[in-house]
Amino acid sequence: MPVSSLLVHTAESMTSKVASRINELKRARVSRILDSEIIAITETTSRVSDREVWESIERIPGVLGLSLVYHNYEDLNEEEE
């Protein structure tokens, strides 16, 4: 199961709303809120679905961008990669 940590950069006035929207996603959760940044954790079943969650977060109004901080794919089978 891929697990990733993302730093989500937001418009300062939108941080709380963005955090709420991230928590509404099935495979993502907010770990911490810092001023205009959010640390989000994703847990998915494949690299493709992991990237889909990242793209969903990028499309949330108020998100300026995101940075991948950490990811772990070690338990994927070769055919899933």
BAVO-707341 format. One record per residue (C-alpha): residue in one letter; x, y, z. Coordinates in steps of 0.05 Angstrom, whole numbers, plus 5000, padded with zeros to 4 digits. Example, Ala and Ser with C-alpha at 12.3 -4.5 7.8 and 13.67 -1.06 7.14 Angstrom:
2
a524649105156s527349795143
END
This chain:
81
m500050005000p503150674980v503551175036s505551895020s506452535058l504953185022l506153915040v500254295011h501355035000t494955445005a492456154999e492756405071s485356555076m483455875049t487655405092s481855165137k477255055078v482654665040a483954235102s476554065106r476353875033i482453425040n479253065099e473152935055l477452525006k477051775019r484551645016a487352275047r487552605115v490453235146s495953105195r497553825214i495854535194l501255065194d499455785175s498555725100e501055005094i497954335108i501353665119a497053125087i497852375088t495251925032e494351175036t492350824971t492550154936s497050334877r501750864849v496351064800s491151174854d496351534897r497652024840e490052104830v489352334902w494952834894e491653114832s484953164870i488353564924e491654024872r484754174842i481754414909p480455164906g485655534947v491255034935l497255374905g501354744898l503954134934s510653814949l511853084958v515553005024y515652245032h512951624998n513550885011y511850374958e515749784984d509949304990l507549354918n508148754873e512248844810e506148814765e503049394804e509049834791
END
